[in-house]
Amino acid sequence: MVVRGTPAQVDAAVAAARKAQPAWEGLTFKQRALALEAGLKKLEEDVDARAEVFVRENGKPFSQARAELVSVPKRQRVALSFADELDAEHRVQCETGRTIVTSRPYGVVVSIVPWNSPDILAFTQVVAALLAGNGVVLKPPESCPLTLIDSVRRFAESLPPGIINVVTGLPGEIGDALTTHADVGKIGFTGSIPAARHIMSNAAQTIKGLTLELGGNDPAILLKDVVLDQAAIARMMTATFMMSGQVCMAIKRYYVHRSRKDEFLEKFSAAIDELVVGDGLLPQVTLGPLHSKAGLSRARELVLDAETRGASVSELGTVLDAGVFDDGYFMRPTLVTDLADDARLVMEEQFCPAVPVGTFDSIDEAIGRSNATCFGLGGSVWGRDVEEAIEVARRIESGQVWINSHGILAINHRAPYGGVKQSGMGRKSGLQGIREYLHSQTITSFEQSP
């Protein structure tokens, strides 16, 4: 059972964070990092049991659920490694005396995360905000809260009471209370563009800080010299179909040099056909259900729209149990070719295991079509000549571009991550991701000569 929170409970959570925050801010970054490390160690316990709950509420295969839980403490230790650097004061030359540039936390930070990777996304925000000296109020996703609540409970055992708080509930009932609260200084949000617009409007009332990670429509450009060996195809597969395509930074569109189209489609189709669709708790399953009925309905709409436009649609993979498949929110991995760029499956973030493949003749064409979107989260370029691929990457309008890999497989957690255009604002991860939860303070003295 999960509590259906109220605005009054939001007030209580914010008050608890505000009360605990000054003493927490009074610690050094290194002292806070030591406390947070103790909390991260708690997340290494009971992983298999927690992963089973995660599968049941989310749908992703057990191996992926377990991998997410295992990765959280590993990733967040990277953030803690910046503590010494953050403790160091920066001095700027000043003719009248001294100028010291330091930093201050926002006070109370609200963190709102979605259902697809709640633990990873929440702890990326929460650890950065706490390391920066803030108190935190976290809202888990209403359709998938259990694993995250348990993780935060374990994590919080090593922290001062009140410094991190959880409020569960429906966005329409507590969302405005969280994002308009006068004692909240900053909001970290991962989710949809429409929800972000509403949050921005609410935050504008008191000029709150914002970090937004929104949707993506990541292109993958396969150059003429692309390597299509088994390892490369496997990386493409993971980047496209992990969590049934329900990943913001999944490959959502392929643009393949025309001379390599047939080879790519043959090898990629064969690899897709090895995917097994079914109950995520079964070890042989590699593709679980979509998270909701609404998600499945929308996915079917996108594929139907492609079919009505004359595209070639291939449903691949193996259905493990037809009865389970028909009763659930399952979808076979789907490859779509011969589709115009104005089709919904190309223009929108599909968030499902259906991917369009287009061809190009020139690099300028590939870049132009890749950039013809309101999204700008990620992208990738694939080719044997890495220097050429990097030059192509520089022209892609996105927050990050990977070479010969993509997304989850390729992220450097010491570097900033985030989107441009309508894929978001601000950055997560790395030193910059921690500084998102700090504002600079400049202290300048006037010191007369003796």
N, C-alpha and C positions, 0 to 999 in steps of 0.2 A: 504494500500500500504506500502511496506517495501523497503527501499533503497537497491539497489544492490551495496554494498560498493566496494571501490577501494583501492589499496595500498596507494594512497595519503591520503585517509581518515584515514587509519590506522596510518600513520605518524602523522596526526593532533591529533588523539586521544591519542597516546603515548606522544606527546609533551604536551598536556593539562594535562595528569596525572603527567608527570615529573615536570611540573611547579608548580602544586598544592601540590605535595608530601612533600617537605621540611617543610612547615609550619604545615602540618598535622602530620608529624613525630615529630615535636617539642612539640606536646601535650603529656600529660601522657596517659597511657592506660585507666585510669578511665575517663579522659576528652573525649577521642575518644569513649568510650563505651556510654557515655551520649548522644553524637550526634547520634550514631548509633541506640540507643534506640528510639530516636525521629523519625528516619526513619522507624523503625520497626512498630511503632504505625500507620503509614500511610498505612501499608499493611493490617491492620485490617478493612479497609474501602471498601465498595462496593464489598464484597466478592462474593455474588451471581451473580452479573452481570459479574464479571471477570471470575467466574467459567464457565458460559455459553459460553463465548468466548473460554475458554480453551478446553471445550468439542468439540466445532466446529473445532478447529484446530488440536486437538490431537486425539480425539476419545474415551477417557476413559469415563466411566459413570459419571454423574454429581456428585454423592455422593463422588466419589474418587477424582474428580477434585477439588471440594470444600474442601475436607479434606486436600489436598496438600496445597492449599493456606492458610488455617487456621493454618496449622502446621508450616509454615515458621517462623513467628515471635516467636512462642513458642520455637522452636528448637534453634533459634539463640540467644535467651536470655540466654540460657545455656552457649554459647560461651562468652557472655558479662560478665557473672558471674566470669570469671577468671581474670578480669582486675586488681584487687588488687594484686593478686598473681604475675601477670606479671610485675607489677610496682616495686615489691620488688627486690632489688639487691642481688646477691648471692656472698658471700665472701669465698675465699679459703685460708687456712693457708699458710703463706709465711714467710720464715725466713729473707728475706732481706727487707721487707716492707709490702705492701698490695697487694693482688690480688683480683680484682673485676671482676666477670663474668657477663657481661650484654648482651644485644642483639640489633641488628640493623635490620631494614627492608631491603628487597631486592631493593626497589625503585619503580619500575613499575612492576606489575604482570598482566599477560594475563590469563584470565579465558575462557575456551572453554567447553561448555556443550551440551549434546544431547537432543533429543526431548521427551524422555519418562517421565521424571520428571524434567523439566527445572527449575522451580522456586526453588524447594528443592535443587537441585544440584548446581545451580548457587549461591544461597545465602549462602550455606555451604562454598563455596570457597571464595566468595566476602567478607562476614562479617569477616571471619578469616583474610583475607589479609588486609582489612581496619583496623581492630582492631590492627593488628601488625604494622600499620603505613605506609603501601604501598599505592600508587595510583593504580587504576585498569582499565584495558580495557577488556570489556566483549564481547565475540562473542556468541549470541544466536543461537540455531539450525535454520537452514534455512527453515526447513519444519514446524516449530512450534514456531515462534518468538513473536507473538503478546502479549500474556499474560505476558511473561517475560519482554518485553520492557516496558509495562505499569507499571509493578511492580517496575522496576528499576527507572522509571521516578518519581513515587511517593516517593520511598525511598530516591532518590537523593535530593529531595526538602529540606531536613534537613541537607545536607552536603555541604562542601565548593565546589564552582564551579570547575569542572575539576578533582575532586578526583576520580570520577567514570565515565566511558565513555562506550558507546555501539557502536559497529561497526557491522552492519548486512551485510550478503553477502554469497557467495558460497565458500567453502573451497579451491577449485582450484584457486580462484581469489584473496583471501585475506589471506588464511591460511599461506602461506610461509612468507608473509609480517609480520604477527603477531608473528610467531615462530622463525624468524631469526633476528628480529629487534634488533639493537645494544643497544638500550636504555631499553630493557626489561630484567629484572633480573631473573624472575621466571615465569614458566608456570604451571597452574593448568588445567588438562584435564580429562574429563570423557567421555569415548567413546570406540571405537573398538581397538583391538590389532593392526591391520594393520595401522590405523591412528596414533596410539601411536608410532609405529616404525618410521614413517616418522617424527613425531614431535621430537622424541629423536635425530634423525639424524640432524635435523635443529638446535636443541638446542645445540648440540655438537660444532657447529661452534664458539660459544662464551661462552661455558661452563655455560649454564643457569641452574638454579635450576628446578627440575621437581617434581610434584606430579601427579601420574597417577592412576585413578580408571578405570579399564578395565572390560572385561567380566567375567562372572562367570558360573560355571556348578555345582551349589551347591547340594551335596548329603544330603538326609535325611535318617538316619539309625534308623529303628524301631526295638528295642531290643525285646527279648522274653517276657519281662514283660511290654511292651508298654501299656499305657492306651488308649483305643479307645472309650472313651465316646463321647457324642455329642460335648462338648466343645473342645476336642482335635482335632476331625475331622474338626471342624469349623476353628481352627487355621491353620491346614494343608491346607485347602481349600483356605484361604486367602493368605497364603504364596506361593501357587502354581499358582493361577489364577487371582490375582489382576492385573489390567491393561492388562488382556488377556495374562498373562505370560511374558509381556514385561518389566521385572524388572531384573536388574543384579543379585540381591541377592534373586531371587525367588528360590523355590525348583525346581530343574531341573531333579532330579533322586531320586527314592525311592528304598531303599534296606530294605526288610522286612524279619524278621526271618521266616523261612519256616513254623513253627508251627502256625504263626498268619496270614499267607497270605490270606486264604479264608475269615477270619473275616474282615481283612482290606479292601480287594477288595469289599466285599459286602457293607460295611458301606461307604467307600469312593465313590464308584460308585453311590450309592443312593444320596449322597450329591451333587456330580457333576451334577446329572440329574436334580437337582432343579435350576441350573443356567439358566438364561434367556438371550439369545443373541439378540442384536438389537441396535437401535439408543440410544446412551448414554444420550440423553436429556430426554428420557422417564423414569419415576420413577421406573417402574418395571424391567428395564434392569439392569443386574448385570455383563454382559460381553459385552463390546463394540467391535468395529472392530480392526483389526490390523492397524498399523499406515500407512502402504504403500502397494502398489501393489507388490513391490519387497519382502516385508516381508511375505505377504501371499503366494506368489509363492514359496519362500524358505520353508515355513512351510509345504506346500503340498508335496514338494520334500522329506522332512524328513519323513513324514508319509508314502509316497509311498515306500520309501526305506525300511521302517520297514515292510510293507506288503509283499514286494518281498522277504524278508528274512524269511517269514513265521510267523511273529508275529501276535498276536491277537490284533486287533484294534477296539475299541468301541467309536463311536461318541455319545456323550450324550448331555444333556441339551435340552432346548426348544427354537426354533426359533420363535421370536415374530411375524415377518412379512416376509414371504418367498420372496416377491418381493424386499424388502429392502435388505434382506440377499444376494440375487443373484446379486444385483447391486453394493454391497459394498465389502469391504475387510474383510468380516466376516469369522470366523471359529468356529465351534462348539468345546466345550471342549472335548478333546480326551484322552483316557486312553489306554496305550499300554503295553501289557504283553508278556512274552515268547520271549524276544528280547536279542540277544547276545550283549556283552559289546563292540564289535567293530562296532556296528551300528552307523550311523550318529546321530540319535536321542539321543544316549547315550554319544557319544564322543564330540559332538558340543554343543554350547550354542543355544538352539532352539529358544528362544525369541518368543514363541507362546503358545497357550493353549493346548499343547500336552505334556504328561509326561509319561516316561517309568517307570515301576515297576518291579524290580527284587527281587529275594529271596536269602537268605544266610543261611548257617548252623552254621558258627562260627564267632566270632567277628573279628578274624584275617582276614577272608575272606572279611567281610564287609568293614573293614578299607582298605585292599589292593585294592579292587575295587573302593572305594570312592576316593582314592589317585591316581588312574591310569588315570591322566588327566593333561594337561598343565595348568589348571585353579586352583586357590586357593583363591577364594573370601570369601565364607562362607560355612556353613554346619550346620547340626543339628543332635542331638541324642535324641531319644524319649524312655523313660522308667520310670517305677515307682521308681526304685532305683536310685536316683539322683547322689549319690556318684559314682556308677558304670558308669552312663552316663557321668559324668565329666571325669573319667579316659579314657573312649573311646574318648571323645572330644579332650583330650590332644594329641592324636595320629593322628588326622585329619590335613592334610596339608592345612590350610586355615587361613586367617587373623582373622576370628572370627567364633566361634561355639556357637550355642544356644542350650539350653536344654529344651525340651518339648514346644518349640515354634520356630519361624524362621523369620528372615528378618525384615520387616517393623514393625511387631507387637512386636518385641523383642529387638530392638536396645536401648542401654543405651547411650544417647547423651553426657554424661559426659566422655565416654570412647572413645579411638581411634578406627577408622574404616578404613579398607583398605585391600588390597589383597597381596598374595605372588605368586611366580612363575609368570606366564604371566597374572595374574589378577591385576598387578599393582605394584606401589612402592610409599612409603610415606604413610601418614595417614591423615584422615580427622576427625573432631569432637574432642571434649575434649580438654584438654590443649595441647596435642601433635599436634592436628590439627591446632592450632594457631601457635605453634612453627615452623610448616612447612614453614611459611611465614616470618620467622626470621632467621638470622644467629648469632651465638654467637660471642661476642667480649670479649677478655680477656685483662684486663688492670693490669699490674704489676709494682709497683714502687720500686725503690731502695732508701731506706731511711737510711742514715748513723746515727749511734748513736751520740748524742751530746758529 
